[in-house]
């Protein structure tokens, strides 16, 4: 993996996490979302919320960057690297969403990071 490909992977992961954060913020704005009760209303509220739409846009861009990297590197390397999104998601979860990060979650993050290091070195 070249430095450019690694940077693109990190960018793809960053956009995925940013998209998830925007979705969470948007869903908090609109209240409940249900596929069984008020399906049409839920879709309408989500489809008109700027944060949710921004998250969708980030996901689309992330997918294009991912395609670029995937066209050059093996799936067995690229796909597991996407687990870095679990690591990166803790930052906005804590600082933006006010979520609690437990010691057990931090241990899990260390395990994920160790796995990513092993993948990159292989």
C-alpha positions as CSV (number, residue, x, y, z in Angstrom):
1,X,0.0,0.0,0.0
2,X,1.4,3.4,-1.0
3,X,1.0,6.5,1.2
4,X,-1.5,7.9,-1.2
5,X,-3.7,4.8,-1.0
6,X,-3.4,4.8,2.8
7,X,-4.4,8.5,2.8
8,X,-7.4,7.7,0.6
9,X,-8.5,4.9,2.9
10,X,-8.3,7.2,5.9
11,X,-10.3,9.8,4.0
12,X,-12.9,7.2,3.1
13,X,-13.2,6.2,6.8
14,X,-13.3,9.8,7.9
15,X,-16.2,10.6,5.5
16,X,-18.1,7.5,6.7
17,X,-17.8,8.5,10.3
18,X,-18.7,12.1,9.5
19,X,-21.7,10.9,7.6
20,X,-22.8,8.7,10.6
21,X,-22.5,11.7,12.9
22,X,-24.5,13.9,10.6
23,X,-27.2,11.1,10.4
24,X,-27.3,10.9,14.2
25,X,-27.6,14.6,14.6
26,X,-30.3,14.8,11.9
27,X,-32.3,11.9,13.4
28,X,-32.1,13.7,16.8
29,X,-33.5,16.8,15.1
30,X,-36.4,15.0,13.5
31,X,-37.3,12.8,16.4
32,X,-38.5,9.3,15.8
33,X,-37.8,7.3,12.6
34,X,-39.8,4.2,12.0
35,X,-40.1,1.8,9.1
36,X,-43.3,0.3,10.5
37,X,-45.2,3.3,12.0
38,X,-45.4,6.5,10.0
39,X,-43.2,5.2,7.3
40,X,-44.0,8.0,4.8
41,X,-43.7,10.7,7.4
42,X,-40.3,9.3,8.6
43,X,-39.0,9.2,5.0
44,X,-40.3,12.8,4.4
45,X,-38.7,14.2,7.6
46,X,-35.4,12.4,6.9
47,X,-35.4,13.3,3.2
48,X,-35.7,17.0,4.0
49,X,-33.2,17.3,6.9
50,X,-30.0,19.0,5.8
51,X,-27.9,16.9,8.2
52,X,-29.2,13.6,7.0
53,X,-28.8,14.7,3.4
54,X,-25.2,15.9,4.1
55,X,-24.5,12.5,5.6
56,X,-25.8,10.8,2.5
57,X,-23.5,13.0,0.4
58,X,-20.5,12.2,2.5
59,X,-21.3,8.5,2.1
60,X,-21.5,8.9,-1.7
61,X,-18.1,10.6,-1.8
62,X,-16.6,8.0,0.5
63,X,-17.8,5.3,-1.7
64,X,-16.1,6.9,-4.7
65,X,-12.8,7.2,-2.8
66,X,-13.2,3.6,-1.7
67,X,-13.8,2.4,-5.3
68,X,-10.5,4.1,-6.2
69,X,-8.5,2.3,-3.6
70,X,-10.4,-1.0,-4.1
71,X,-9.5,-1.0,-7.8
72,X,-5.8,-0.9,-6.8
73,X,-5.5,-3.1,-3.6
74,X,-6.8,-6.5,-2.5
75,X,-10.2,-6.7,-0.9
76,X,-8.7,-8.7,1.9
77,X,-6.6,-5.7,2.9
78,X,-9.0,-2.8,2.1
79,X,-12.2,-4.1,3.6
80,X,-10.9,-4.9,7.1
81,X,-9.2,-1.5,7.2
82,X,-12.7,0.0,7.1
83,X,-13.0,-1.2,10.7
84,X,-10.9,1.8,11.6
85,X,-14.3,3.6,11.4
86,X,-15.1,2.1,14.8
87,X,-12.0,3.6,16.3
88,X,-12.5,7.0,14.7
89,X,-16.2,7.1,15.6
90,X,-15.4,7.3,19.3
91,X,-14.0,10.8,19.0
92,X,-17.2,12.6,17.8
93,X,-19.4,10.2,19.8
94,X,-17.6,11.5,23.0
95,X,-17.0,15.1,22.1
96,X,-20.0,15.9,19.9
97,X,-22.7,13.5,20.9
98,X,-21.7,13.4,24.6
99,X,-21.6,9.6,24.7
100,X,-19.8,7.7,27.5
101,X,-16.7,5.7,26.5
102,X,-16.1,2.8,28.8
103,X,-12.8,1.0,29.6
104,X,-14.1,-2.1,27.8
105,X,-14.8,-0.1,24.7
106,X,-11.3,1.3,24.8
107,X,-9.9,-2.2,25.1
108,X,-11.9,-3.2,22.1
109,X,-10.5,-0.2,20.2
110,X,-7.0,-1.4,21.1
111,X,-7.8,-4.8,19.7
112,X,-9.1,-3.3,16.4
113,X,-6.0,-1.1,16.1
114,X,-3.7,-4.0,16.6
115,X,-5.6,-5.9,13.9
116,X,-5.2,-3.0,11.5
117,X,-1.5,-2.8,12.2
118,X,-1.1,-6.5,11.5
119,X,-3.1,-6.1,8.2
120,X,-1.0,-3.2,7.0
121,X,2.2,-5.0,7.8
122,X,1.2,-8.2,6.0
